[in-house]
Amino acid sequence: LSGALQWNGISHFDFIETPATGELLFLEMNPRPWGAIHLAYVNGYDFPGAAVAQALGLTDLTRFFPARGQGDQRSLWLVGEAIRCVTMWRARQWRGLLKAPLELLHGLWTARVDDFLWHDPLPLLAEAICYGKGFFGSGGEVNPGSRGMFGD
């Protein structure tokens, strides 16, 4: 998409999956650093560093990105794990739901957590409040999509 738009520089593309078909729909392109860029960075993808280097005229940007197979660190989104548990509960996936706490504990030791830092827990609290407000305000909806988003 960047090439088709003749865009040269840092960008972030957002897609959403259509629940009925699984088709990915393009939502937007952000021609700037994005909110979750920290997650990419902690997993070895230094997009800001590459953008600065490119702006300075460097053409070999390989040092800003992990070698093949090196950027496969598992990341954990704690609020997403809560959403996953609610979804499993509703689908009566009891075996998965019983394993979820063990997987979460294992993930806390082996993964990079996207939305929590011990020295700065407020972003997780704010995110949990935001998602909780939407969840309870909508009567328990876990999908951030809204009516009409998919033309229905």
C-alpha positions in Angstrom: 0.0 0.0 0.0 2.8 2.4 0.8 4.2 1.9 -2.7 0.8 2.4 -4.4 0.4 5.6 -2.4 3.9 6.7 -3.3 4.5 7.2 0.5 8.1 7.2 1.7 8.5 7.2 5.5 7.1 5.7 8.6 3.4 4.7 8.5 1.0 2.4 10.2 -2.0 0.6 8.5 -5.1 -0.4 10.3 -7.4 -3.2 9.1 -10.4 -4.8 10.7 -11.6 -8.4 10.2 -15.2 -8.8 9.0 -16.7 -11.3 11.5 -18.9 -13.0 8.9 -16.3 -13.7 6.3 -12.9 -13.1 7.9 -12.1 -10.6 5.1 -9.7 -7.9 6.1 -10.9 -4.4 5.4 -8.6 -1.4 5.2 -9.5 1.3 7.7 -6.8 3.9 7.6 -3.2 4.7 7.2 -1.4 6.8 9.8 1.6 8.5 8.3 3.2 9.0 11.7 4.3 7.0 14.7 1.4 5.0 16.1 0.2 4.3 19.7 1.5 0.7 19.9 4.9 1.5 18.3 6.5 0.6 21.7 5.4 -3.0 21.3 7.1 -3.2 17.9 10.2 -1.6 19.4 10.5 -4.0 22.4 10.2 -6.8 19.9 13.2 -5.6 17.9 11.6 -3.4 15.3 13.1 0.1 15.6 10.7 2.0 13.3 11.6 5.4 14.7 15.3 4.8 14.4 14.9 3.6 10.8 12.8 6.6 9.9 15.4 9.0 11.3 18.2 7.1 9.5 16.3 7.2 6.2 15.6 10.9 6.6 19.4 11.4 7.0 19.9 9.6 3.7 20.9 6.1 4.9 19.7 3.4 2.6 20.7 0.2 4.5 18.2 0.1 7.3 18.6 -3.6 8.1 20.2 -2.9 11.5 16.9 -1.4 12.7 15.0 -4.7 12.2 15.6 -8.2 13.6 17.1 -10.9 11.4 14.7 -13.4 10.0 13.3 -15.4 12.9 14.7 -13.0 15.5 11.6 -10.8 15.9 9.3 -13.6 16.9 9.1 -12.7 20.6 5.6 -13.4 21.9 3.8 -10.3 23.2 1.0 -10.3 25.7 -1.9 -7.8 25.9 -3.4 -8.1 29.4 -6.7 -6.4 28.5 -6.8 -8.7 25.4 -6.4 -11.7 27.6 -9.4 -10.6 29.7 -11.4 -10.2 26.4 -10.3 -13.7 25.4 -11.5 -15.2 28.7 -14.9 -13.5 28.3 -15.2 -14.9 24.8 -14.3 -18.4 25.9 -16.8 -18.2 28.8 -19.6 -17.2 26.4 -18.6 -20.0 24.0 -18.5 -22.5 26.9 -15.0 -23.4 26.1 -14.4 -24.6 29.6 -11.2 -26.5 28.9 -9.6 -23.4 27.3 -11.0 -21.2 30.1 -9.4 -23.5 32.8 -6.1 -23.3 30.9 -6.2 -19.5 30.5 -4.8 -18.6 33.9 -1.9 -21.0 33.5 -1.2 -19.7 30.0 -1.3 -16.1 31.4 1.1 -16.9 34.2 3.4 -18.6 31.7 3.1 -15.7 29.4 4.0 -13.2 32.1 7.4 -15.1 32.4 8.1 -15.7 28.7 6.4 -12.8 26.8 6.8 -9.1 26.7 3.7 -7.4 28.2 2.4 -4.6 25.9 0.2 -2.7 28.4 1.9 -2.9 31.8 5.2 -1.8 33.3 5.8 -2.1 37.1 7.2 1.4 37.3 4.2 2.8 35.3 1.0 0.9 35.9 -1.4 3.8 35.1 -1.7 3.1 31.3 -3.0 -0.4 32.1 -5.5 1.0 34.6 -6.7 3.7 32.1 -6.9 1.1 29.3 -8.9 -1.3 31.6 -11.3 1.5 32.6 -11.8 2.5 28.9 -12.5 -1.1 27.8 -14.5 -1.8 30.9 -16.7 1.2 30.3 -17.3 0.1 26.7 -18.0 -3.5 27.8 -20.5 -2.7 30.5 -22.0 0.3 28.7 -22.8 -1.9 25.7 -24.3 -4.7 27.7 -21.2 -6.9 27.5 -19.9 -6.4 23.9 -16.3 -7.5 23.5 -16.0 -6.5 19.8 -14.9 -2.9 19.4 -16.8 -2.6 16.1 -20.1 -0.8 16.0 -23.3 -1.3 14.2 -23.1 -0.2 10.6 -19.3 -0.6 10.5 -19.6 -3.5 8.1 -22.6 -2.2 6.2 -25.1 -4.3 8.2 
